[in-house]
Amino acid sequence: MNIFGKLFDKGKQSLPISWVKFDNGDFQVLVDEPSKIFWQNPSGVVQLIQYEGRADWPFDLDDMDAARLFYGNQCTSYGGVMLCLDKTTISSVDTLHGIFKYRAIDKGMAMHFIGIIWIPFEDCIWQMNIESIEQGWTGVREAVVFTKHPELEREIKQIPEEISNKFTCQEDVHAYIKAQPLHVLASDDERFDSVVEIHPLTLVRRRMRRVLETMNFAPEVLQLKKFKLPHT
């Protein structure tokens, strides 16, 4: 899923994907093309890195409040919720990275977690997606966290009785829940990753952390002009 693709101007000639380097661990390449590379690991986490034209962002990387507002609204407009968005500087290169939660398409009640790392410059950007979808039983993270931490306020709002009385089957319940907006839950917090180590959110967050820790760039990347507003 690349819901932010429309933000990029594809008119520029691609620079090599290989200019951005990081530890690939147990990931195997499935697609290797000049402008994108796609991997998957045995845990079902997929990652995609691609080169695009410049980012048409309405904010500067020094204004994280504006960046969070922009991507928070963007994510909500697609039916998801932004869990975090931060900036990290690597070898003098500013990167923007965030984690987003959506309902998985055609996967029942499953959640789709997407981590994105943007590496922007004046005339181009590399974008890396790290994604994983809940499989099998859903809601496991929430259930485990609240079992081990009963002091937390219950997150799952009860369906009003006047509405639940109208349901005739479990499918009606699921349809109602899926029609409600997504929210950031206490169980989404990073401190609970150790409680549910194989949950998709944990896997995405762990992989993103590893990529950022090991990311480095070819000398040519360090010569590119930094992304700044306004563009001239």
C-alpha positions in Angstrom: 0.0 0.0 0.0 1.4 3.4 -1.0 -1.4 5.8 -0.2 0.9 8.8 -0.3 2.1 8.2 -3.9 0.1 11.1 -5.3 2.2 13.6 -3.4 5.2 13.0 -5.7 6.1 14.4 -9.0 7.3 11.4 -11.1 8.8 13.5 -13.9 12.4 13.3 -12.6 14.9 10.6 -13.7 15.5 8.1 -11.0 18.7 8.1 -8.9 20.0 4.6 -7.8 18.1 2.9 -5.1 21.5 1.5 -4.0 22.5 4.9 -2.8 20.4 4.3 0.4 21.8 1.4 2.4 20.7 -0.5 5.6 20.9 -3.9 7.2 18.5 -6.3 5.5 18.7 -9.1 8.0 16.5 -12.0 7.0 14.6 -10.2 4.2 14.6 -11.7 0.8 14.3 -9.7 -2.4 11.1 -10.4 -4.4 11.2 -7.5 -6.9 14.3 -5.6 -8.0 13.8 -2.8 -10.4 15.7 0.5 -11.1 13.2 2.6 -9.2 12.0 0.2 -6.5 13.0 -2.9 -4.5 10.5 -5.1 -2.6 11.5 -7.6 0.1 9.7 -10.0 2.5 10.9 -11.8 5.6 9.7 -15.1 7.2 7.5 -13.3 9.7 5.5 -11.8 6.8 6.8 -8.3 7.1 7.2 -6.6 3.7 9.3 -3.6 2.8 9.5 -1.5 -0.3 11.9 1.3 -1.1 11.4 3.5 -4.1 12.7 6.6 -5.6 10.4 9.5 -6.5 10.5 13.0 -7.7 10.5 15.8 -5.1 8.0 15.7 -2.3 5.3 18.4 -2.6 5.0 18.9 1.1 3.3 22.1 2.5 5.6 22.0 5.6 9.3 22.2 6.4 11.1 19.5 8.3 11.8 22.0 11.1 8.1 22.3 11.7 7.1 18.9 13.1 3.8 20.2 14.4 2.8 21.1 10.8 4.1 17.7 9.6 2.1 15.8 12.2 -1.0 17.8 11.4 -0.6 17.2 7.6 0.0 13.5 7.8 -2.5 13.0 10.7 -5.2 14.5 8.5 -4.0 12.7 5.4 -4.2 9.3 7.3 -7.6 10.1 8.7 -8.9 10.9 5.3 -8.0 7.3 4.2 -9.8 5.8 7.2 -6.7 5.3 9.3 -5.0 6.8 12.3 -1.4 8.0 12.7 0.4 6.4 15.7 3.6 8.6 15.5 5.6 10.8 13.3 9.2 11.9 14.1 12.4 13.3 12.5 15.8 11.7 12.7 19.0 13.1 11.3 21.4 10.4 9.8 24.8 11.6 8.5 23.5 15.1 8.2 20.5 13.9 6.2 17.1 14.6 7.7 14.6 11.7 7.6 10.9 11.8 8.4 9.3 8.6 9.7 6.0 7.5 11.0 3.7 4.6 11.8 0.1 4.4 10.6 -2.8 2.0 11.3 -5.5 1.1 8.8 -8.2 -1.5 8.5 -6.8 -4.3 6.2 -8.6 -4.6 2.9 -10.7 -7.8 2.5 -9.2 -9.1 5.8 -12.2 -9.0 8.1 -11.4 -7.2 11.3 -7.6 -7.2 10.8 -5.4 -4.2 11.1 -2.8 -3.1 8.6 0.3 -1.4 10.1 2.4 0.7 7.8 5.8 2.3 8.8 7.1 4.9 6.4 10.5 6.5 6.2 10.9 9.5 3.9 14.4 10.7 2.9 13.7 14.1 1.1 15.9 16.4 -0.8 15.2 19.5 -2.9 14.4 17.6 -6.1 13.9 14.0 -5.1 12.9 11.7 -2.3 13.4 8.1 -1.3 10.5 6.5 0.4 10.5 3.2 2.3 7.4 1.3 3.4 7.5 -1.4 6.1 4.2 -3.2 6.4 2.5 -6.1 8.2 -1.1 -7.3 8.5 -2.8 -9.1 11.4 -3.4 -12.7 10.6 -5.8 -15.2 12.2 -7.4 -14.0 15.4 -7.6 -10.2 15.6 -7.5 -8.0 18.8 -4.9 -10.2 20.4 -2.6 -7.3 21.3 -5.4 -5.5 23.0 -6.5 -8.6 24.9 -3.0 -9.5 26.1 -2.2 -6.0 27.2 -5.3 -5.5 29.2 -5.0 -8.9 30.8 -1.5 -8.1 32.0 -2.3 -4.4 32.7 -5.8 -4.3 34.2 -5.1 -0.9 35.6 -5.5 0.6 32.1 -8.8 2.0 31.2 -10.8 -0.3 28.9 -10.4 1.0 25.4 -13.0 -0.9 23.5 -16.2 1.2 23.7 -19.3 -0.8 24.3 -21.9 -0.7 21.5 -25.0 1.2 22.7 -27.7 -1.2 23.7 -30.3 0.5 21.4 -28.0 -0.3 18.5 -26.8 -3.8 19.5 -30.5 -4.8 19.9 -30.9 -4.4 16.2 -28.1 -6.8 15.3 -29.2 -10.2 14.0 -25.8 -11.9 13.5 -22.0 -11.4 14.1 -21.6 -10.0 10.7 -23.8 -7.0 11.7 -21.6 -6.4 14.7 -18.4 -6.4 12.6 -20.0 -4.1 10.0 -20.9 -1.6 12.7 -17.4 -1.7 14.2 -15.7 -1.3 10.9 -17.8 1.7 10.1 -16.4 3.5 13.2 -13.3 5.7 13.1 -10.0 4.2 14.2 -8.3 5.6 17.3 -4.9 5.4 18.9 -5.2 2.8 21.6 -3.2 2.6 24.8 -2.2 -0.9 23.7 -0.6 0.6 20.5 2.1 2.2 22.7 5.7 1.0 22.1 6.1 0.0 25.8 3.8 -3.0 25.2 5.8 -4.4 22.3 7.7 -6.7 24.7 4.3 -8.1 25.8 3.3 -9.1 22.2 6.6 -9.6 20.4 5.2 -11.2 17.2 2.3 -8.8 16.7 2.4 -6.9 13.4 2.8 -3.5 15.1 5.7 -4.8 17.1 7.3 -6.2 14.0 6.9 -3.0 12.0 8.2 -0.8 14.8 11.2 -3.2 15.4 12.1 -3.3 11.7 11.8 0.5 11.3 14.1 1.0 14.3 16.7 -1.4 12.8 16.6 0.3 9.4 17.1 3.8 11.0 19.9 2.5 13.2 21.8 1.0 10.3 20.9 3.4 7.5 23.8 5.1 5.6 24.2 6.8 2.3 26.5 6.8 -0.7 28.7 10.0 -1.0 26.5 11.2 -3.8 23.5 11.5 -1.5 25.3 13.8 0.9 25.9 16.2 -2.0 22.2 16.6 -2.7 20.5 19.8 -1.7 18.3 19.5 1.4 14.5 19.8 1.3 13.4 23.3 2.2 10.4 25.5 1.7 9.6 27.3 -0.5 10.7 25.5 -3.6 12.2 27.8 -6.3 
